[in-house]
Amino acid sequence: MNSNTKSHFPRETIEMIIRENFGKDIVVDTITELTEGWFNAVYILSFVGQGVRGFKEVVLKTGVQESKYVLSYEKNIMHAEILVYSLLKDTIVPVPKILVHDFSKSLVGCDYFIMEKLQGEHWMKLEGKITPKNKEKLIADIARYTAAIHNIKGGYFGYIRDDKEFQFPDWCSAFQDMVHLAIRDGRKGGVDLPYNSILEAFEPLWEILNEVKESCLVNFDMWKKNIMLAEKDGEYYVEGIIDHERAFYGDPYAEFISLQNICGGVEHNNVFKENYSLLSGKPFTFTRNDKLRFYMYKIYLALLMGVEVYRYNEEDTKRMLKDCNKKIANGLAELKEYLENS
């Protein structure tokens, strides 16, 4: 995906980053840029000789240059991703090892980090090779890993930032701010989305967000391209879950939006529910208000993806806006229908 937020660097600069962090004797062999990401530039580096810290290949992820425009929630977003990796390091959730992170912007003018290169491929790429039996095992593992993520509690609600402006004492206040920030940024950027319709639909529902009493870590981007699979004894297993930059502290039910991409509606998937409950320590429920909040998060995600078009070229912007407007319209219709029939 072409994105004007990506910080692309020539080979000489990437070699300098490696030398500064791992020593002057390290020789970079190949540099391959991954193009599927939508925000940051990502490179796979291989080395001549022993590699670095026992790794023959690593991943370099570069953040956004300070001079570039980003959305309010995207400021210092890489800091949140590194924090989430550190929070998950000692859990059952498989994540790659972070070797280096540098937020000083002194070397290349942007944040960056270097992590181990996982050996597998993302779930979407392997979709056609996964048997139904294997998929059931993968869903069971993802359910447990999701519960383990949600078992990490925050000291506030909202996006993971050091800035107190993003930290709230309750989920209602936090989510309201998240929605209003996205709408403010979208209007400022002239992005054509049905903001008033969203606010009108949410207005009578804000109060139900107060039912969320625990501030749980939520990945909010748990879809197939962020789940890396590797093969062992003829079956695939989850080698690592990556890209935690959208994470926040809030309602764990917001996680189930992206998980639809993997196992459909989680409330109807017994394998997911049983394994999630096993790790969460409590029965899996999906009440009327749970469902209403779920619809709100579904609409919010479509809103966010629509507002993010500021960084794409004209063709991708048109395509993304058409898709997001459709998703928002469908989400609002689903929410209205559910309210009328429940």
N, C-alpha and C positions, 0 to 999 in steps of 0.2 A: 504494500500500500504506500503510495506517495503521500508524504506528510511534511509540511513546512516546519514542524517542530523537531524533526530528526537532526541530530548533530552528526554530520558525516565528516570523517577525517581521512586524510591521505595516509598511506602506509608509513611514511616517516613519523607522523604524529603518533600513530598507534604503537610503533616500535619504541618511541620515546616513553610512552605511558608504561610499557612493559619493563623497560630498563630502569625507570625511576622506581618501580615497585618491587622488582625481583632481581635487579642486579644487571650490570653491564655485559655479563657473559651470556645472557639469554639471547638466543637467536630465533626470531620468528620465521617460520617457514611459510605457511599459507594463511591468508586472511579472506574469509568468506562472509559477506554481509547477508543476513537473513532479511527478507523483504516483506514478510507477512504482518509484522507489527504495525500499529496505527499511531504510535506516539514517539517512542524512543528508537534510536538506531541500535542494532544488535549485530555483533560480529563474532564469528567463531574463529579462534586462532589456534594454529598448530605450531609445534616447535621442533627445531633441530636438536637432537640430543635428548637429554633427560627431561626436558619440559620444566614446569614450575611446580614446586611443592608436590611432586609425584604425579602431576597431571600432564599428559601429553597434549591435551586440548583444553582450552578454557573459553568462556563466553565473556565478552566485553560489552557492557550496556552503557551507552552514553545518554545523559540527560539533555535538557533543553538549555540553550544559551540564554543568559540572563536578559539579553536585549529582546528576546522573542516574546510575543503575546501568548499567554495561556489563560485558561479559564480560572476562576477563583479557586476551585477545589484542586486544580492541577499544580498550584504553586508548591514547590519543594516536594513533589509527589514521590520522588525517589527515596526520600528520607523515610516515608511511611513504609515503602516496600522493604527496605533494609531492616526496619524495626520488626516487621512481621516475620521475616526470615529468622531473626534472632529469637522471637517468641516461639516459633515452631521448632526450633533446632532440637529441643529436648523432649518433644512429643512423639507420638507414633506417626505423625504426618511426614511423609518423605519429601524432603526439599534438598536442592543442591547446596553444596557448601560454598559460603561466601569467602573468597580469599582476600579481597581488598575492597574497600570503598573509600572514596575521596570526595568530600563535600566542600573542600576549600575553594574550589574553582581557580586555584592558583596555577595549575598546570595547563589546562586546556579551556578554561572559561566556562565549564559546565560540570555538574555532578557526574560521577561515573562509578561503576563497580565492576569487579571481575569475579566470576564464580566458576565452579567446575562445570565441565560440559557433560551433560547426561548422555548416555549412549543410545537411548531409544528414540522413538518418534512420537509426535503428538497423536492423541486418540483419533482425531478426524482423518489423519493420513492413513491410519491402519484399520479404519472402520470395516472395510470389506473382508479383512482377514480374521476378525474376531468371531468365534462361534457363539451361539446363544448361551451355552453353558459357561463359557469363559466370561461373557458379558455379565452374567448374573454374579459371578465372583467379583468382577471389577466393581459392579454397583454396590455390593456388600462392603468392599473396601472403601469406596468413596463415601459411603454413608458413615462409616466409622471415622474416617479422616475428617469429614465435615463436622461431626459431633465433637471431635477433639479440638478443632478450630474454635467452635462455639463455646467450649469449656473454658477458654481463655477469657477472662473478664477484664473490662477496662475501668478506669477511675472516672470516666466521664462518658457522655454520648456524643457521637459525631465523627467527622473525618479525623484520621490520626495525624494530628499536627501539634507542634509545640505551642502554636499561637492560641491563646485563650479564646480568641474570637470564634474558633471552630469547636470549642468544648462546651457542652451543655449539661445541666444537672438532670435532665429527663429526655426521653426519646421524642416526645411530641415537639418540644422546642428544637431539638437537633434536626429532625426530619423536615420540619417546616422551614428551617433555615437552609437546608440542602436544596429543597425545591425552589425557594425564592432566589437563592444564589444562581441556580441554573437558569431560571427565567430572566433574571436581571442580566446575566451574561448574554443570553440569547437575544434579548431585545436590543442590547447595546450593539451586538454584532449584526443586527438586521436579519436574523434567522427567522424564517416564516414557519411558525408552529402555533398550535391553538392554545396559547398560554391561559387565556381567560377561561376557556372550557375546562382546563385542568384544575384551575383554582376554584371554580364553581363546583366541580365534582368533589373536590377534597374538603371544601369548607365545612360540611356537616359531619365529617369523619375524623377530623383532627383529634377529637377527644379520645377515640378508641386507641390511639397510640400510647396513651397513658397506662394502658394495661401492661405494657412492656416495662418490667421493673428492673431487669438485669441488663447491664451493658456487656454484650457479648461481642467478641471479635467476629467480623463478617468479611469474607473474602470479596463477595459481590461480583466475581468474575470467573466463576467455576464452570467454564465450558470446555469443550473437547480440545481446543487448541492449547489450553493451559494445563492439560493433564498429559504428562509424558509416560508412555508405556514402553517397557522392555520385555523381551521374550526369554523364558526359561522353561526347559523341558516341554516345549511345544505349546506353552500358554503365555499369554501376556499378563503382566502385573503392573501396578502403578509404580513407576520408578521415581517420579517426582511431580509435585504441583508447583507451578511457577506463576510469575506475574501477579503479585499481590498488591499492586499499587492503588487499586480502587478501594482498598479495605477501609472499614470504619468500625466503630464500636456502636452497636445498636441491636436491632431486632433480628434474631437468627432466621426468621421466616423470609427475610429479604434474600437470603442465599438461594432459596428454592426457585427463584426466577431462572437463573442461568443453569441450574441443575436439570431443568426441564429438557435441556439439550442432550442430556445423558440418559435420564430414566423416565421421561415423561412427567406427569403430575405426581409429585412424591407422595401425596396423600393416598394415591391409588396403588403405589408400588410397595408390596409387602416386604420384599427383600430390603429395600431402603429403610422402611419404617422400623423393622425389627433390629437391624444393625445400628441404626442411628440411636434408637432407644437404649441399646446395649451399652453404648459409650456415654450417652448423655446422662444415664442414670434415672430417667423418668419416661413415662409412656409418651408416645408420639400422638399428639392431638391436632386436629384441624377444625377449630370451631368456626362459627359464622364470622366473628370478628377477626380471627386469623385469616380467613379467606378475604375479607374486605381489605385488610392491610396488605395482603399478597397482591391484590389488584392495584393498590396504590403504588407499590414498589415496581410493579411491572410497567406502569405508566411512567413512573419516574425514570426508569432505565431507558425507555424509548425517548423521553425528553432529553436526557443527558446525551445520548448518542446523536440526537438531532442537533443539539447546541454545539457539539464537538466538530461540526463540519467546517468550522473556521480554518482548520488546518489542511483541508483537502483541496485538490484541484477542482476545476469547474464541473467536469464530468462526474467525478466521485461525489461531489457535493449534491448534485441533482439527484443522483441515484439514492444516496443515503437519506436525503430529505424526503423523497417520495416514500421510501420504506418506513421511516420513522413516523411520518404523518399517518400512514396506514396503520402502524402498530398502536399509535396513540388513539386513533379513532376506534379501533377494535377493542382496545383496553377500556376506553370510556363506555363503549356499548356493553361490554361484558360486566363492568361494574354496575351500570344502571340496571341491567337485566337481573343481576344477582340481588340487588337491593329490592327490586320489585317482587321477586319470587321467594325471598327468604324471610 
